[in-house]
Amino acid sequence: MNYLNAAKAWEESTGEGVTVAVIDDGVDGSHPDLKRNVLNGRNFTGSAGEANAETKNDHGTAMAGLIAAHGSGADGEN
């Protein structure tokens, strides 16, 4: 968080009410750090028959985590 200078950014906005699109391979919305923070979506990798929000390599989930994770921690609490 220090590298990103998050504290300074949060002086302007914490992102409340903001919707961000992740154009990637899908997001696992059941991930403990993303629950309640992502909407249903779809897979944009172009793979035939994979037009849903599921992900096979977790890249979309990782990118969504950078944007919208709430940091539940290893025990899933938060």
PDB file of N, CA, C and O in Angstrom:
ATOM      1  N   MET A   1       0.818  -1.188   0.000  1.00  0.00           N
ATOM      2  CA  MET A   1       0.000   0.000   0.000  1.00  0.00           C
ATOM      3  C   MET A   1       0.869   1.262   0.000  1.00  0.00           C
ATOM      4  O   MET A   1       0.472   2.292  -0.544  1.00  0.00           O
ATOM      5  N   ASN A   2       2.044   1.178   0.606  1.00  0.00           N
ATOM      6  CA  ASN A   2       2.930   2.342   0.589  1.00  0.00           C
ATOM      7  C   ASN A   2       3.386   2.670  -0.827  1.00  0.00           C
ATOM      8  O   ASN A   2       3.432   3.836  -1.219  1.00  0.00           O
ATOM      9  N   TYR A   3       3.727   1.619  -1.600  1.00  0.00           N
ATOM     10  CA  TYR A   3       4.181   1.822  -2.979  1.00  0.00           C
ATOM     11  C   TYR A   3       3.120   2.549  -3.798  1.00  0.00           C
ATOM     12  O   TYR A   3       3.441   3.423  -4.603  1.00  0.00           O
ATOM     13  N   LEU A   4       1.866   2.190  -3.594  1.00  0.00           N
ATOM     14  CA  LEU A   4       0.770   2.808  -4.337  1.00  0.00           C
ATOM     15  C   LEU A   4       0.343   4.159  -3.771  1.00  0.00           C
ATOM     16  O   LEU A   4      -0.460   4.867  -4.378  1.00  0.00           O
ATOM     17  N   ASN A   5       0.881   4.508  -2.612  1.00  0.00           N
ATOM     18  CA  ASN A   5       0.522   5.746  -1.924  1.00  0.00           C
ATOM     19  C   ASN A   5      -0.990   5.803  -1.713  1.00  0.00           C
ATOM     20  O   ASN A   5      -1.638   6.818  -1.969  1.00  0.00           O
ATOM     21  N   ALA A   6      -1.528   4.680  -1.237  1.00  0.00           N
ATOM     22  CA  ALA A   6      -2.972   4.532  -1.071  1.00  0.00           C
ATOM     23  C   ALA A   6      -3.557   5.567  -0.116  1.00  0.00           C
ATOM     24  O   ALA A   6      -4.650   6.078  -0.360  1.00  0.00           O
ATOM     25  N   ALA A   7      -2.858   5.881   0.951  1.00  0.00           N
ATOM     26  CA  ALA A   7      -3.395   6.838   1.925  1.00  0.00           C
ATOM     27  C   ALA A   7      -3.700   8.185   1.261  1.00  0.00           C
ATOM     28  O   ALA A   7      -4.719   8.811   1.554  1.00  0.00           O
ATOM     29  N   LYS A   8      -2.822   8.620   0.378  1.00  0.00           N
ATOM     30  CA  LYS A   8      -3.051   9.886  -0.324  1.00  0.00           C
ATOM     31  C   LYS A   8      -4.246   9.771  -1.272  1.00  0.00           C
ATOM     32  O   LYS A   8      -5.066  10.685  -1.359  1.00  0.00           O
ATOM     33  N   ALA A   9      -4.340   8.644  -1.982  1.00  0.00           N
ATOM     34  CA  ALA A   9      -5.479   8.443  -2.886  1.00  0.00           C
ATOM     35  C   ALA A   9      -6.784   8.424  -2.109  1.00  0.00           C
ATOM     36  O   ALA A   9      -7.783   8.980  -2.565  1.00  0.00           O
ATOM     37  N   TRP A  10      -6.789   7.793  -0.945  1.00  0.00           N
ATOM     38  CA  TRP A  10      -8.010   7.691  -0.142  1.00  0.00           C
ATOM     39  C   TRP A  10      -8.473   9.048   0.378  1.00  0.00           C
ATOM     40  O   TRP A  10      -9.628   9.188   0.781  1.00  0.00           O
ATOM     41  N   GLU A  11      -7.585  10.063   0.377  1.00  0.00           N
ATOM     42  CA  GLU A  11      -8.022  11.411   0.743  1.00  0.00           C
ATOM     43  C   GLU A  11      -9.019  11.945  -0.293  1.00  0.00           C
ATOM     44  O   GLU A  11      -9.890  12.752   0.031  1.00  0.00           O
ATOM     45  N   GLU A  12      -8.880  11.482  -1.542  1.00  0.00           N
ATOM     46  CA  GLU A  12      -9.771  11.898  -2.620  1.00  0.00           C
ATOM     47  C   GLU A  12     -11.012  11.024  -2.705  1.00  0.00           C
ATOM     48  O   GLU A  12     -12.127  11.528  -2.842  1.00  0.00           O
ATOM     49  N   SER A  13     -10.814   9.693  -2.624  1.00  0.00           N
ATOM     50  CA  SER A  13     -11.926   8.755  -2.768  1.00  0.00           C
ATOM     51  C   SER A  13     -11.514   7.374  -2.283  1.00  0.00           C
ATOM     52  O   SER A  13     -10.367   6.961  -2.453  1.00  0.00           O
ATOM     53  N   THR A  14     -12.453   6.670  -1.682  1.00  0.00           N
ATOM     54  CA  THR A  14     -12.206   5.280  -1.297  1.00  0.00           C
ATOM     55  C   THR A  14     -12.851   4.333  -2.298  1.00  0.00           C
ATOM     56  O   THR A  14     -12.794   3.117  -2.118  1.00  0.00           O
ATOM     57  N   GLY A  15     -13.456   4.863  -3.338  1.00  0.00           N
ATOM     58  CA  GLY A  15     -14.068   4.048  -4.372  1.00  0.00           C
ATOM     59  C   GLY A  15     -15.518   3.708  -4.130  1.00  0.00           C
ATOM     60  O   GLY A  15     -16.124   3.002  -4.936  1.00  0.00           O
ATOM     61  N   GLU A  16     -16.093   4.188  -3.046  1.00  0.00           N
ATOM     62  CA  GLU A  16     -17.497   3.888  -2.757  1.00  0.00           C
ATOM     63  C   GLU A  16     -18.380   4.375  -3.893  1.00  0.00           C
ATOM     64  O   GLU A  16     -18.289   5.524  -4.324  1.00  0.00           O
ATOM     65  N   GLY A  17     -19.242   3.474  -4.371  1.00  0.00           N
ATOM     66  CA  GLY A  17     -20.168   3.817  -5.441  1.00  0.00           C
ATOM     67  C   GLY A  17     -19.570   3.751  -6.834  1.00  0.00           C
ATOM     68  O   GLY A  17     -20.234   4.107  -7.807  1.00  0.00           O
ATOM     69  N   VAL A  18     -18.327   3.303  -6.948  1.00  0.00           N
ATOM     70  CA  VAL A  18     -17.650   3.222  -8.240  1.00  0.00           C
ATOM     71  C   VAL A  18     -17.745   1.793  -8.779  1.00  0.00           C
ATOM     72  O   VAL A  18     -17.533   0.833  -8.038  1.00  0.00           O
ATOM     73  N   THR A  19     -18.063   1.655 -10.065  1.00  0.00           N
ATOM     74  CA  THR A  19     -18.073   0.356 -10.720  1.00  0.00           C
ATOM     75  C   THR A  19     -16.932   0.326 -11.730  1.00  0.00           C
ATOM     76  O   THR A  19     -16.775   1.251 -12.528  1.00  0.00           O
ATOM     77  N   VAL A  20     -16.142  -0.738 -11.692  1.00  0.00           N
ATOM     78  CA  VAL A  20     -14.993  -0.896 -12.577  1.00  0.00           C
ATOM     79  C   VAL A  20     -15.156  -2.183 -13.368  1.00  0.00           C
ATOM     80  O   VAL A  20     -15.524  -3.210 -12.796  1.00  0.00           O
ATOM     81  N   ALA A  21     -14.894  -2.154 -14.657  1.00  0.00           N
ATOM     82  CA  ALA A  21     -14.949  -3.363 -15.486  1.00  0.00           C
ATOM     83  C   ALA A  21     -13.567  -3.992 -15.563  1.00  0.00           C
ATOM     84  O   ALA A  21     -12.566  -3.296 -15.734  1.00  0.00           O
ATOM     85  N   VAL A  22     -13.518  -5.314 -15.434  1.00  0.00           N
ATOM     86  CA  VAL A  22     -12.280  -6.059 -15.614  1.00  0.00           C
ATOM     87  C   VAL A  22     -12.472  -6.883 -16.890  1.00  0.00           C
ATOM     88  O   VAL A  22     -13.209  -7.869 -16.886  1.00  0.00           O
ATOM     89  N   ILE A  23     -11.816  -6.483 -17.973  1.00  0.00           N
ATOM     90  CA  ILE A  23     -11.928  -7.190 -19.249  1.00  0.00           C
ATOM     91  C   ILE A  23     -10.845  -8.259 -19.238  1.00  0.00           C
ATOM     92  O   ILE A  23      -9.692  -7.995 -19.581  1.00  0.00           O
ATOM     93  N   ASP A  24     -11.223  -9.456 -18.844  1.00  0.00           N
ATOM     94  CA  ASP A  24     -10.247 -10.517 -18.615  1.00  0.00           C
ATOM     95  C   ASP A  24     -10.941 -11.862 -18.721  1.00  0.00           C
ATOM     96  O   ASP A  24     -11.962 -11.976 -19.400  1.00  0.00           O
ATOM     97  N   ASP A  25     -10.410 -12.876 -18.068  1.00  0.00           N
ATOM     98  CA  ASP A  25     -10.921 -14.235 -18.231  1.00  0.00           C
ATOM     99  C   ASP A  25     -11.979 -14.643 -17.230  1.00  0.00           C
ATOM    100  O   ASP A  25     -12.229 -15.839 -17.075  1.00  0.00           O
ATOM    101  N   GLY A  26     -12.592 -13.738 -16.565  1.00  0.00           N
ATOM    102  CA  GLY A  26     -13.632 -14.071 -15.602  1.00  0.00           C
ATOM    103  C   GLY A  26     -13.138 -13.904 -14.181  1.00  0.00           C
ATOM    104  O   GLY A  26     -11.932 -13.874 -13.935  1.00  0.00           O
ATOM    105  N   VAL A  27     -14.057 -13.795 -13.253  1.00  0.00           N
ATOM    106  CA  VAL A  27     -13.736 -13.534 -11.847  1.00  0.00           C
ATOM    107  C   VAL A  27     -14.492 -14.515 -10.969  1.00  0.00           C
ATOM    108  O   VAL A  27     -15.687 -14.738 -11.165  1.00  0.00           O
ATOM    109  N   ASP A  28     -13.809 -15.093 -10.016  1.00  0.00           N
ATOM    110  CA  ASP A  28     -14.438 -15.984  -9.042  1.00  0.00           C
ATOM    111  C   ASP A  28     -15.045 -15.119  -7.947  1.00  0.00           C
ATOM    112  O   ASP A  28     -14.362 -14.742  -6.995  1.00  0.00           O
ATOM    113  N   GLY A  29     -16.330 -14.807  -8.084  1.00  0.00           N
ATOM    114  CA  GLY A  29     -17.021 -13.944  -7.128  1.00  0.00           C
ATOM    115  C   GLY A  29     -17.236 -14.587  -5.772  1.00  0.00           C
ATOM    116  O   GLY A  29     -17.647 -13.910  -4.830  1.00  0.00           O
ATOM    117  N   SER A  30     -16.965 -15.891  -5.652  1.00  0.00           N
ATOM    118  CA  SER A  30     -17.103 -16.549  -4.350  1.00  0.00           C
ATOM    119  C   SER A  30     -15.816 -16.486  -3.543  1.00  0.00           C
ATOM    120  O   SER A  30     -15.774 -16.953  -2.405  1.00  0.00           O
ATOM    121  N   HIS A  31     -14.763 -15.911  -4.122  1.00  0.00           N
ATOM    122  CA  HIS A  31     -13.492 -15.774  -3.389  1.00  0.00           C
ATOM    123  C   HIS A  31     -13.740 -14.943  -2.132  1.00  0.00           C
ATOM    124  O   HIS A  31     -14.417 -13.917  -2.199  1.00  0.00           O
ATOM    125  N   PRO A  32     -13.198 -15.372  -0.976  1.00  0.00           N
ATOM    126  CA  PRO A  32     -13.471 -14.666   0.289  1.00  0.00           C
ATOM    127  C   PRO A  32     -13.158 -13.174   0.255  1.00  0.00           C
ATOM    128  O   PRO A  32     -13.836 -12.392   0.922  1.00  0.00           O
ATOM    129  N   ASP A  33     -12.143 -12.762  -0.510  1.00  0.00           N
ATOM    130  CA  ASP A  33     -11.791 -11.342  -0.566  1.00  0.00           C
ATOM    131  C   ASP A  33     -12.656 -10.546  -1.537  1.00  0.00           C
ATOM    132  O   ASP A  33     -12.592  -9.316  -1.560  1.00  0.00           O
ATOM    133  N   LEU A  34     -13.456 -11.231  -2.332  1.00  0.00           N
ATOM    134  CA  LEU A  34     -14.270 -10.536  -3.328  1.00  0.00           C
ATOM    135  C   LEU A  34     -15.763 -10.620  -3.077  1.00  0.00           C
ATOM    136  O   LEU A  34     -16.534  -9.894  -3.704  1.00  0.00           O
ATOM    137  N   LYS A  35     -16.188 -11.499  -2.165  1.00  0.00           N
ATOM    138  CA  LYS A  35     -17.624 -11.622  -1.871  1.00  0.00           C
ATOM    139  C   LYS A  35     -18.195 -10.254  -1.546  1.00  0.00           C
ATOM    140  O   LYS A  35     -17.580  -9.473  -0.819  1.00  0.00           O
ATOM    141  N   ARG A  36     -19.345  -9.970  -2.073  1.00  0.00           N
ATOM    142  CA  ARG A  36     -20.068  -8.710  -1.877  1.00  0.00           C
ATOM    143  C   ARG A  36     -19.456  -7.537  -2.644  1.00  0.00           C
ATOM    144  O   ARG A  36     -19.993  -6.430  -2.611  1.00  0.00           O
ATOM    145  N   ASN A  37     -18.324  -7.773  -3.341  1.00  0.00           N
ATOM    146  CA  ASN A  37     -17.671  -6.656  -4.025  1.00  0.00           C
ATOM    147  C   ASN A  37     -17.642  -6.782  -5.543  1.00  0.00           C
ATOM    148  O   ASN A  37     -17.136  -5.886  -6.219  1.00  0.00           O
ATOM    149  N   VAL A  38     -18.175  -7.878  -6.098  1.00  0.00           N
ATOM    150  CA  VAL A  38     -18.178  -8.029  -7.550  1.00  0.00           C
ATOM    151  C   VAL A  38     -19.583  -8.379  -8.038  1.00  0.00           C
ATOM    152  O   VAL A  38     -20.371  -9.002  -7.326  1.00  0.00           O
ATOM    153  N   LEU A  39     -19.871  -7.968  -9.255  1.00  0.00           N
ATOM    154  CA  LEU A  39     -21.135  -8.278  -9.901  1.00  0.00           C
ATOM    155  C   LEU A  39     -20.945  -9.481 -10.813  1.00  0.00           C
ATOM    156  O   LEU A  39     -19.813  -9.841 -11.138  1.00  0.00           O
ATOM    157  N   ASN A  40     -22.046 -10.107 -11.229  1.00  0.00           N
ATOM    158  CA  ASN A  40     -21.959 -11.166 -12.217  1.00  0.00           C
ATOM    159  C   ASN A  40     -21.372 -10.604 -13.494  1.00  0.00           C
ATOM    160  O   ASN A  40     -21.631  -9.458 -13.864  1.00  0.00           O
ATOM    161  N   GLY A  41     -20.581 -11.422 -14.161  1.00  0.00           N
ATOM    162  CA  GLY A  41     -19.944 -10.958 -15.386  1.00  0.00           C
ATOM    163  C   GLY A  41     -19.783 -12.083 -16.363  1.00  0.00           C
ATOM    164  O   GLY A  41     -20.538 -13.054 -16.329  1.00  0.00           O
ATOM    165  N   ARG A  42     -18.806 -11.965 -17.238  1.00  0.00           N
ATOM    166  CA  ARG A  42     -18.551 -13.012 -18.209  1.00  0.00           C
ATOM    167  C   ARG A  42     -17.066 -13.108 -18.514  1.00  0.00           C
ATOM    168  O   ARG A  42     -16.284 -12.223 -18.167  1.00  0.00           O
ATOM    169  N   ASN A  43     -16.695 -14.195 -19.166  1.00  0.00           N
ATOM    170  CA  ASN A  43     -15.325 -14.453 -19.564  1.00  0.00           C
ATOM    171  C   ASN A  43     -15.101 -13.792 -20.921  1.00  0.00           C
ATOM    172  O   ASN A  43     -15.847 -14.071 -21.860  1.00  0.00           O
ATOM    173  N   PHE A  44     -14.102 -12.930 -21.052  1.00  0.00           N
ATOM    174  CA  PHE A  44     -13.834 -12.218 -22.292  1.00  0.00           C
ATOM    175  C   PHE A  44     -12.611 -12.743 -23.034  1.00  0.00           C
ATOM    176  O   PHE A  44     -12.064 -12.046 -23.888  1.00  0.00           O
ATOM    177  N   THR A  45     -12.175 -13.962 -22.721  1.00  0.00           N
ATOM    178  CA  THR A  45     -10.985 -14.490 -23.399  1.00  0.00           C
ATOM    179  C   THR A  45     -11.275 -14.981 -24.802  1.00  0.00           C
ATOM    180  O   THR A  45     -10.344 -15.227 -25.570  1.00  0.00           O
ATOM    181  N   GLY A  46     -12.537 -15.128 -25.155  1.00  0.00           N
ATOM    182  CA  GLY A  46     -12.892 -15.560 -26.488  1.00  0.00           C
ATOM    183  C   GLY A  46     -12.888 -17.060 -26.682  1.00  0.00           C
ATOM    184  O   GLY A  46     -13.062 -17.532 -27.806  1.00  0.00           O
ATOM    185  N   SER A  47     -12.693 -17.824 -25.616  1.00  0.00           N
ATOM    186  CA  SER A  47     -12.706 -19.272 -25.722  1.00  0.00           C
ATOM    187  C   SER A  47     -14.128 -19.749 -25.961  1.00  0.00           C
ATOM    188  O   SER A  47     -15.042 -19.375 -25.227  1.00  0.00           O
ATOM    189  N   ALA A  48     -14.318 -20.567 -26.979  1.00  0.00           N
ATOM    190  CA  ALA A  48     -15.647 -21.075 -27.323  1.00  0.00           C
ATOM    191  C   ALA A  48     -16.261 -21.817 -26.151  1.00  0.00           C
ATOM    192  O   ALA A  48     -15.605 -22.637 -25.507  1.00  0.00           O
ATOM    193  N   GLY A  49     -17.508 -21.528 -25.883  1.00  0.00           N
ATOM    194  CA  GLY A  49     -18.220 -22.222 -24.818  1.00  0.00           C
ATOM    195  C   GLY A  49     -17.873 -21.756 -23.421  1.00  0.00           C
ATOM    196  O   GLY A  49     -18.295 -22.370 -22.441  1.00  0.00           O
ATOM    197  N   GLU A  50     -17.116 -20.684 -23.313  1.00  0.00           N
ATOM    198  CA  GLU A  50     -16.721 -20.192 -21.994  1.00  0.00           C
ATOM    199  C   GLU A  50     -17.157 -18.751 -21.809  1.00  0.00           C
ATOM    200  O   GLU A  50     -16.354 -17.907 -21.412  1.00  0.00           O
ATOM    201  N   ALA A  51     -18.405 -18.463 -22.088  1.00  0.00           N
ATOM    202  CA  ALA A  51     -18.901 -17.089 -22.013  1.00  0.00           C
ATOM    203  C   ALA A  51     -19.430 -16.732 -20.633  1.00  0.00           C
ATOM    204  O   ALA A  51     -20.073 -15.694 -20.480  1.00  0.00           O
ATOM    205  N   ASN A  52     -19.179 -17.559 -19.624  1.00  0.00           N
ATOM    206  CA  ASN A  52     -19.664 -17.233 -18.286  1.00  0.00           C
ATOM    207  C   ASN A  52     -18.560 -16.562 -17.458  1.00  0.00           C
ATOM    208  O   ASN A  52     -17.476 -16.287 -17.971  1.00  0.00           O
ATOM    209  N   ALA A  53     -18.833 -16.313 -16.225  1.00  0.00           N
ATOM    210  CA  ALA A  53     -17.895 -15.584 -15.380  1.00  0.00           C
ATOM    211  C   ALA A  53     -16.826 -16.472 -14.768  1.00  0.00           C
ATOM    212  O   ALA A  53     -15.949 -15.968 -14.066  1.00  0.00           O
ATOM    213  N   GLU A  54     -16.870 -17.776 -15.008  1.00  0.00           N
ATOM    214  CA  GLU A  54     -15.879 -18.656 -14.394  1.00  0.00           C
ATOM    215  C   GLU A  54     -14.498 -18.421 -14.991  1.00  0.00           C
ATOM    216  O   GLU A  54     -14.374 -17.940 -16.117  1.00  0.00           O
ATOM    217  N   THR A  55     -13.483 -18.755 -14.247  1.00  0.00           N
ATOM    218  CA  THR A  55     -12.107 -18.544 -14.664  1.00  0.00           C
ATOM    219  C   THR A  55     -11.320 -19.840 -14.534  1.00  0.00           C
ATOM    220  O   THR A  55     -11.550 -20.625 -13.614  1.00  0.00           O
ATOM    221  N   LYS A  56     -10.407 -20.054 -15.443  1.00  0.00           N
ATOM    222  CA  LYS A  56      -9.586 -21.268 -15.386  1.00  0.00           C
ATOM    223  C   LYS A  56      -8.192 -20.985 -14.855  1.00  0.00           C
ATOM    224  O   LYS A  56      -7.598 -21.860 -14.224  1.00  0.00           O
ATOM    225  N   ASN A  57      -7.656 -19.817 -15.080  1.00  0.00           N
ATOM    226  CA  ASN A  57      -6.288 -19.545 -14.642  1.00  0.00           C
ATOM    227  C   ASN A  57      -6.202 -18.481 -13.555  1.00  0.00           C
ATOM    228  O   ASN A  57      -5.099 -18.110 -13.151  1.00  0.00           O
ATOM    229  N   ASP A  58      -7.310 -17.992 -13.083  1.00  0.00           N
ATOM    230  CA  ASP A  58      -7.394 -17.046 -11.962  1.00  0.00           C
ATOM    231  C   ASP A  58      -6.840 -15.656 -12.265  1.00  0.00           C
ATOM    232  O   ASP A  58      -6.733 -14.839 -11.351  1.00  0.00           O
ATOM    233  N   HIS A  59      -6.485 -15.360 -13.509  1.00  0.00           N
ATOM    234  CA  HIS A  59      -5.949 -14.032 -13.800  1.00  0.00           C
ATOM    235  C   HIS A  59      -6.984 -12.945 -13.578  1.00  0.00           C
ATOM    236  O   HIS A  59      -6.689 -11.923 -12.958  1.00  0.00           O
ATOM    237  N   GLY A  60      -8.200 -13.157 -14.081  1.00  0.00           N
ATOM    238  CA  GLY A  60      -9.258 -12.164 -13.880  1.00  0.00           C
ATOM    239  C   GLY A  60      -9.571 -11.963 -12.404  1.00  0.00           C
ATOM    240  O   GLY A  60      -9.825 -10.843 -11.960  1.00  0.00           O
ATOM    241  N   THR A  61      -9.551 -13.061 -11.644  1.00  0.00           N
ATOM    242  CA  THR A  61      -9.787 -12.971 -10.202  1.00  0.00           C
ATOM    243  C   THR A  61      -8.674 -12.175  -9.536  1.00  0.00           C
ATOM    244  O   THR A  61      -8.938 -11.361  -8.651  1.00  0.00           O
ATOM    245  N   ALA A  62      -7.439 -12.400  -9.951  1.00  0.00           N
ATOM    246  CA  ALA A  62      -6.311 -11.656  -9.378  1.00  0.00           C
ATOM    247  C   ALA A  62      -6.423 -10.165  -9.675  1.00  0.00           C
ATOM    248  O   ALA A  62      -6.172  -9.338  -8.800  1.00  0.00           O
ATOM    249  N   MET A  63      -6.801  -9.816 -10.913  1.00  0.00           N
ATOM    250  CA  MET A  63      -6.938  -8.406 -11.275  1.00  0.00           C
ATOM    251  C   MET A  63      -8.094  -7.761 -10.509  1.00  0.00           C
ATOM    252  O   MET A  63      -7.977  -6.627 -10.045  1.00  0.00           O
ATOM    253  N   ALA A  64      -9.209  -8.483 -10.378  1.00  0.00           N
ATOM    254  CA  ALA A  64     -10.325  -7.961  -9.595  1.00  0.00           C
ATOM    255  C   ALA A  64      -9.911  -7.782  -8.139  1.00  0.00           C
ATOM    256  O   ALA A  64     -10.365  -6.854  -7.470  1.00  0.00           O
ATOM    257  N   GLY A  65      -9.048  -8.673  -7.649  1.00  0.00           N
ATOM    258  CA  GLY A  65      -8.553  -8.549  -6.278  1.00  0.00           C
ATOM    259  C   GLY A  65      -7.762  -7.272  -6.063  1.00  0.00           C
ATOM    260  O   GLY A  65      -7.853  -6.654  -5.002  1.00  0.00           O
ATOM    261  N   LEU A  66      -6.981  -6.868  -7.069  1.00  0.00           N
ATOM    262  CA  LEU A  66      -6.231  -5.609  -6.963  1.00  0.00           C
ATOM    263  C   LEU A  66      -7.170  -4.416  -6.880  1.00  0.00           C
ATOM    264  O   LEU A  66      -6.861  -3.409  -6.243  1.00  0.00           O
ATOM    265  N   ILE A  67      -8.319  -4.542  -7.531  1.00  0.00           N
ATOM    266  CA  ILE A  67      -9.263  -3.436  -7.606  1.00  0.00           C
ATOM    267  C   ILE A  67     -10.273  -3.437  -6.461  1.00  0.00           C
ATOM    268  O   ILE A  67     -10.588  -2.380  -5.913  1.00  0.00           O
ATOM    269  N   ALA A  68     -10.790  -4.627  -6.092  1.00  0.00           N
ATOM    270  CA  ALA A  68     -11.971  -4.658  -5.238  1.00  0.00           C
ATOM    271  C   ALA A  68     -11.899  -5.550  -4.004  1.00  0.00           C
ATOM    272  O   ALA A  68     -12.893  -5.675  -3.290  1.00  0.00           O
ATOM    273  N   ALA A  69     -10.761  -6.170  -3.733  1.00  0.00           N
ATOM    274  CA  ALA A  69     -10.683  -7.047  -2.570  1.00  0.00           C
ATOM    275  C   ALA A  69     -10.822  -6.253  -1.283  1.00  0.00           C
ATOM    276  O   ALA A  69     -10.394  -5.102  -1.202  1.00  0.00           O
ATOM    277  N   HIS A  70     -11.426  -6.877  -0.276  1.00  0.00           N
ATOM    278  CA  HIS A  70     -11.565  -6.199   1.009  1.00  0.00           C
ATOM    279  C   HIS A  70     -10.669  -6.788   2.077  1.00  0.00           C
ATOM    280  O   HIS A  70     -10.781  -6.412   3.243  1.00  0.00           O
ATOM    281  N   GLY A  71      -9.770  -7.714   1.709  1.00  0.00           N
ATOM    282  CA  GLY A  71      -8.735  -8.197   2.623  1.00  0.00           C
ATOM    283  C   GLY A  71      -9.276  -9.038   3.767  1.00  0.00           C
ATOM    284  O   GLY A  71      -9.061  -8.714   4.935  1.00  0.00           O
ATOM    285  N   SER A  72      -9.979 -10.119   3.436  1.00  0.00           N
ATOM    286  CA  SER A  72     -10.545 -10.945   4.499  1.00  0.00           C
ATOM    287  C   SER A  72      -9.489 -11.703   5.270  1.00  0.00           C
ATOM    288  O   SER A  72      -9.730 -12.094   6.412  1.00  0.00           O
ATOM    289  N   GLY A  73      -8.332 -11.922   4.686  1.00  0.00           N
ATOM    290  CA  GLY A  73      -7.274 -12.644   5.369  1.00  0.00           C
ATOM    291  C   GLY A  73      -7.420 -14.142   5.213  1.00  0.00           C
ATOM    292  O   GLY A  73      -8.394 -14.616   4.628  1.00  0.00           O
ATOM    293  N   ALA A  74      -6.469 -14.884   5.725  1.00  0.00           N
ATOM    294  CA  ALA A  74      -6.402 -16.341   5.552  1.00  0.00           C
ATOM    295  C   ALA A  74      -7.593 -17.059   6.153  1.00  0.00           C
ATOM    296  O   ALA A  74      -7.987 -18.111   5.650  1.00  0.00           O
ATOM    297  N   ASP A  75      -8.179 -16.523   7.217  1.00  0.00           N
ATOM    298  CA  ASP A  75      -9.298 -17.204   7.883  1.00  0.00           C
ATOM    299  C   ASP A  75     -10.653 -16.850   7.268  1.00  0.00           C
ATOM    300  O   ASP A  75     -11.686 -17.343   7.720  1.00  0.00           O
ATOM    301  N   GLY A  76     -10.654 -16.003   6.245  1.00  0.00           N
ATOM    302  CA  GLY A  76     -11.896 -15.642   5.575  1.00  0.00           C
ATOM    303  C   GLY A  76     -12.772 -14.676   6.350  1.00  0.00           C
ATOM    304  O   GLY A  76     -13.906 -14.425   5.943  1.00  0.00           O
ATOM    305  N   GLU A  77     -12.291 -14.132   7.438  1.00  0.00           N
ATOM    306  CA  GLU A  77     -13.063 -13.186   8.243  1.00  0.00           C
ATOM    307  C   GLU A  77     -12.857 -11.776   7.743  1.00  0.00           C
ATOM    308  O   GLU A  77     -11.762 -11.413   7.312  1.00  0.00           O
ATOM    309  N   ASN A  78     -13.913 -10.978   7.800  1.00  0.00           N
ATOM    310  CA  ASN A  78     -13.878  -9.547   7.533  1.00  0.00           C
ATOM    311  C   ASN A  78     -15.098  -9.119   6.813  1.00  0.00           C
ATOM    312  O   ASN A  78     -15.248  -7.938   6.499  1.00  0.00           O
TER     313      ASN A  78
END
